[in-house]
């Protein structure tokens, strides 16, 4: 599950089926599965020099394990590459139905699931606009505010239906081709041999061949996008759907349950592996930080997270010992922003570093437009907060990923976020793109610094990460084709580097 806003799928499908498949183009000729940890000079890919740091700096140093909280949609805590490093609440006895440690959460052994109750869990939730409209209707169904919100929601629904129609048509033609070929999953070569019978088949065939050339699972991607559109219309923008309705538990404090995996933990599992997948077990991938325990906070549904649940997740993480919090979410409205602001301020007071994704709209942002954000509603900002954009592996104009947001005033650093191979549920592994993949790179680095140098504060660690970046001196190209200086893309003007960061720490007296 990617933590993208509901309309991102409209953008993706339009790109996919108009022949502008930039994501697949960047993912062509996939690099080594561990490229993000490799070194540009030694290995020829613009990784973070993690392996070099372990080999030359960290191998004989003492370390103190650090807890990293993952605020996401759930994590497969039984994954072969993650299970030994999942945080365990030593004060809680699993399965006894009691709050042994008195923190208000029953059986919270590995974290907490805010998307549920004692009656079970849910996966889909509304976007914030639907919740606002629901409240407005209840207050005054004929007010100008209600009408404005209804119009805005109608426009969102229409956009989604338009996107669904587009992909449904393409899917219909594709299924017709597959039926004629007599195979459920033909290869690229087999599609090339197929003789199209009309203009519609010709157009779709071109897209299929292009897609399979870059991604062997392209056909599944088409089906997934089709299902995602249907789900978004059925749940996210449906004012008659409310997963918390008629359940009084959601009006109580500390509601939820201990099921931190949930029904769709793909996104969170992928994030977890990037941070700390076991490095020396010969399986899958190597996480950035070895001495880490991962606390799982299932907070992000398919839809928009509740402000109150984001705030409670942050407070839970801080109160239970997390020193780094990874957050890969964004939404357009924040009606209870003050709750989140107060939780972030609490994290700052307790010396906890927050690492947040910049978003996947592929645009320049002069000011922060989505939530949560480091700027407080009443003024000031969170100092121990890092905003992360996504970079690619080639040291050329494509270094700026096609999807990432950027801006000197809104983004701090860039980190690898294209074609990142990481853990996936049920002991699987998969390549994914996104600022959600770049963010845990930085969280892993922050945890690594805290583990080897525990006396450093969160703000000091942030400054080290920003000052030790590898500066980019050549132009990069935006999704719109504009040539940009990297210094314009983020405040640090570069890409995080584990080796240079750890070397900088060594020189601090």
N, C-alpha and C positions, 0 to 999 in steps of 0.2 A: 504494500500500500504506500503510495507516494503521497506526501503531505502537500498536495497542490490545491489551489482554489478550484472550485467547481467548474469554472469556465476554461481552465487550462486544457481540458480535453478537446474543447472546440478548436482551440489553436492547433493542438497536435494533429487532429484529424485533417484539418484544412491543409496543414503543411504536408501531411503524409500523402494525401490523395491529390494534391495539386502538383506533385512531382518535385516539391521543394524539400524533400526529406533531409533536412540539415542534420538532425540527430543521427540518423543512420549513416550519413556521409562522414561525419566525424568519427563514427564508431567503426568504419571500414578498416580492415586489416588490424584487428584488435591487438593491442600491445600485450606484453607479458602480464600475467594475472597479478603480479606484485609490483607493477610499474610505479605505483604511487610512493613506494618506499625506496625506489632506486635513485641513482645519482645522475644528473645531466651529463657531467663530464665523463664519468666512467661507463655509464650504461646507455647514453644517447636518448634518454627520455626525461622529461622535466618532472621528476619525482621530488620527494622531500629529503632525500639522502638519509633516510632512517637507518638503513642497514649499515651505512658508513658510520653513523653515530654509535650504534651498538658495538661495532667492531673496534673502533678507534678510541672511544671515550667511555662508554658505559660498562664494559664487560667486567671490570673488577671493582666497581663502586658499590657501596652499601645502598639499600633501597628500603623505603617504607611504603607498603601498599596503599593506594589511594582509591577512594570510592568515587565512581562517576555515575551520576544519575542520568538515565535516558528517559526523557519525557516524550513519549511517542505513542504508537498504536499497539504496542505489545511486542514481546520478544519471545522466541522459542527458547526457553531456558534449558531445554534438554538437548539442544544441538551439540553435536560431538566436538565442535570447535569453541564452544562457549560455556558448556555446563560447569567446568571446574572454576570458572572465574565469575560466576553469578554471585552477587552479594547475598549473604545470609544473615538475617537478623538473629543473632545468637541468644537474644533474650525472649524469643518467641518460640513456643512449642507448636509445631505444625499439626494442623488437623484436629486440635482439641476444642475448637469453638470458643476459645477464651482469649481475651486481650491480656496476655501474660506480662507484657512490658508496660502496660498502662498508657500507651500512646494514643489510644482511641481507635485503633485499627485491629480487628480480630484476625489472627493467623496471617499477619503480614510478614511472611518469612523471607520473601525475595523482593518485596516492594508492595505496590498496591494497584488495584484496578478501579479507577474512578468511573468507568463506563459500565456500571452494573449495580446490582444489589444482591441481597440474599436469594432473590428469585432467579438470578441469572445475569447475563451480560448482553450488550448490544454492540453492533458494528457501525450501523448507519445513524446519522443524526442530521438535523436541519442545518442549513446555513443560517448565519445570524440574522439575515434579512427576514427570514420566515418567522423567527422568534419575535422580532420587533413588530412585525405586522400582526402577529397573533395577540400581542399585548395591546396594540393600538385598537384593534377591533373590539377587544374586551372593554376598553376604556370608552371609545366612541367610534362606532362603525361608520359614521358618516363624516368624520372630521377630514380636514384637508390633509393632515398627516397620514391618516389611514389610506386615503386615495393615492397619495404620493408613493407610499410604500407598496401598495398594490400594483400600481403602474410599473414600478421598478422590478417587482417580482415577475410580473407578466412578461417583461422584456427578457429577463433571465430565462424564463421557461421557454419562450419562443426561440431564443438562441440555442438552447439545448436541443429542442425538437428539430431545429434546422440541422444541427450537427448530426443528430441521430438519423435523420432522413438521408443525409449525405453518405454516411458510412453504411446505412442499411441498403442503399442502392448498390454501392460497391460490393458489399458482402453478398447480395443477391446474385450479381453477375459472377462473382468468384465461385459461389456454390454451384452455379450452373456449369462453369468450366470444370470444376472438380468432378461433377457427376458424369460429364461427357468423357473425362479422362479415366474415370473408374478407379481413382486413387484418392484417399483422404489427404495425403501430404506429399505431393510430387516434389521432386527436386527442381532446382533452378534449370538444370539442363533439360528436364522433361517438359517444363513449361515452355522453354524456348522452341521445342519441337512441335508444340501444339499449334494447330492452324485455326486462328480465330475466325469466327463466322459472321461477325458484324462489327460495327464501329465501337460499340460499348465493350465488347470483349477485347478488342484491340487496345483500347485505352487502359482497361484494368490489367491486361496482361503485361503491359509495359511497367506498371506500378509494381506488379507482383515480382517480375524478374529483377527490377531494381532493388526491391525490398529484400528478396532472398539472397541477393549478392552480398548485401551488408549484414543481414541477420537471418540465420538459419531458421529462427522461430517466428519469422514475419507473419505467417498465416495465423498463428496463435495470437499475435499482437492485434491483428484485425478483429478477431473474435472477442478478445478482451476489451477493446475499445467499444465495441458494440454493446457488450454487457454493462460496461461502466456508464454509458449514456443512459441506458434503461434504468439502472439503479439510481442515478442522480435525479432523474425525473420522478421516479417512484418514491424516493425518500428525501433527498436533500432539499428540493424546492416544493415539496408537498406540504401544504399547511395543515392537512388532515393527519399527517404522520407526526407523532411525538413519542419517542421511545421511553420517556419518563412519565407519561400520562397514566393516571389511575394507580400509581404506585407511591404510597405515602412515605416510603423509605427515603425518597429523594428530597424530602423536606427536612430530614434529620441531618445532624452533623456526622461527618465521617462515614457517609454512605459509600457503598462499593463492595468489593470482595477481593479475595486473594488470587484470582485468576489473571495473572499478569501476561499470559500468552494471548488470550482472546481468540477470536475466530479468524483473523487475518493479520498475522504478525510479520508479514514480509518486510515492510519498510523498517520497522524497529529492529528486526533481526539483522538486516543488512547493515544498518547503522552500528549495531553492537559489534559486529565482526570487524568493521573498519577501525573502531577504537581499540579493540583488545583481543581479537581472535588469537588463540594460543600460538606462539611463535615457533615452538620447538617440538611439536608433536607430529610433524610430517603430513598434516592434513590441511586441505583447503588453502587458506591464506595466512598471512602474518599480520596481526594487528599492529597498530602504531605503538601502543604502550603495553609492555609485558606485566608490570606490577600493578594490576588494576582489578578492582571488583566492580561489577556492573549492577547497579540498582535499577530495577525496572518499574516505571510508573506509566501505566496504561491510561492515557489521558486524551489522546487524539483520535477521534472517530473518522469515518469517511463522511465529511461534512465539516462544520466549524466547531472547534472545541469551546466549551463554556468558559468564560473568564474565571468563574469561581473555581472550576476544576483545575485550570492552569495555575491559579494562585495557590490552591491547596497542594498541588504537586510540588511546586517550588518549596513551599514550607515543609512538606514531608521530607524532601531531599535534604534540606538544610538541617532539620531537627534530627535526622537519622545518620548524619555523618558524611554526606556527600561533599566533596570539595570542588568538584566541577559538575556543571549541569549542561547537558546537551539538549537543545531545543530546535527541532526542525519543523516548525509550523508557521503559518501566516494566515491571516484573515483580514477582511476589509472593514469590519465593524467591531467595536469593543465597548459595548454598553456599560460594562462594569469594570472599566479600565482601572479605576482606583484600587480595586482589589488586587489586580496584577501588579500595579505599581508598588503597593505596600509590600507585597511578597518579594518583589525584586529588591526593594530597599532592605528588607530583612536579610536577604542573601548577601547584600553588600556589607551590612553590619557584621555578619558572621564570616566574612572573608571567603566567600564562595565565588568562583568565576563562572559566569554564564556565557555559553557559546551558542550563537544563533545563526540560522541560515538566512541569506540575503533574499532568497526568492527566485522563482524560475520564469519570470515574465519577459526576460531578454531585453530589459530596458534600462535606460539611465534614470537614476532617481536623485534629484537635488535635495529632497527632504524625505524623511521616512513616511511612507504612506500606508503600510500594513501594520498589523499588530500580531504579537506583542512587540514593543519597541523599547529601546534604552532610554528614550526621553520620557520624563514623567509629565503627566498632565498638568501638574501644578508648578512645573519648572524644575530645572536641574536634570541630571541624567545619571544613569548607572555607570560608574567608572570601570568596574571590573566586568565589562561586557565586550565581547568580540563578535562583530558581524562579518560573515564569511561568504565570499563569492567563489565560483567554480572555474577552474582552469583545466586545459587539456594537457596532453603529453608531448606535443610537438613544440619545439622552440621556434615558432614562426608566427605568421599572422593569425593562425587558428588557435593560439594559446588561450584567448578569451573564448570560453564555451559559448555556443550559440544561444543557450537558454538563460544564462545567469543575469541577474540584475547587477548593476554597478553604479558607482558614484563616489567621488572623493569625499563627500560629506556624509555618506550613508553606509559605506562598506569599508572595513578595516584592512582585510587581507584576502588573498586568494589561496586556494588549496586545490589539489587534484579532485575533480568531480565528474570526469568523463570516462566512460567505460571502466568503472570500478568494479572489480570482481570481489564479492564478499559473501558472507554466510546468508543462507536462505532457509526457510522452515523445512523441517523433516530431513535434516542433514544434507541439504542441497546447497549449491553455490550458484551465483548468478551475476552477470554484468548489469550495472545500473548507472544512469546518469542523474545528476541533480546537485543543487547546492546542499541538499540533504546528505549527499555523500561527501561533500567538501567539509561540512561542519564537523563531523566526527574526526576528521583528520586533525583539526585544530584542537578538539577536545582531547584527543589522544596525546598530542604534543604537550598540552597544558598539564595533563595528568602525569606525563613522564617527568616533566620538570618538578612538579610537586612531590613526586615519589623520591627523586634523587636529591632534591634540595627543599625539604619540608619547611624550612624557616622562611622561605620567600612568601610574600603576600600575593593575593590574587592580582592586585594592580601591578605589582612588580613583574609577575609572570606575563601578564598581558603586554606590558611594555617590552619585555624581552622578545616575545613572539613577533611583535610589530617591528622592532628595530633590527631583528636578525633576518628579515626576509631577503630573498634574492631579488634584487632590483632588475626590472626589465627595461632595456634601452631601445628596443625596436618597436615599431608600430604593430598594433593588432587590429583585427577587423571585427566590427560589431555585426549582429544579425542583419542589420539594415545595409551593410556594406560600407559603413563609415570607417575610415582609418583613424585609430585613436592611439594616443600615448598612454602607456600603462599607468603613468603617474596621475592620469585623470580618472582612473577606474576605482581607486581606493586610497585611503589616507596614507598607507604605508608604501604604496607604489610597487608592491612585489608579491612574491609567492612564498608561503611559509617553508622553512627549511629546518629539519630536526637537528642536523649536524651543526649548522651555524648557531642555532639557538642554544644548544648544549655547550658549545664552545664559548659563547658569550657569557653564559652562567659561570663557567669556570673562571672567567676573568673578573667576576664581581668580587670585591673584597668584603 
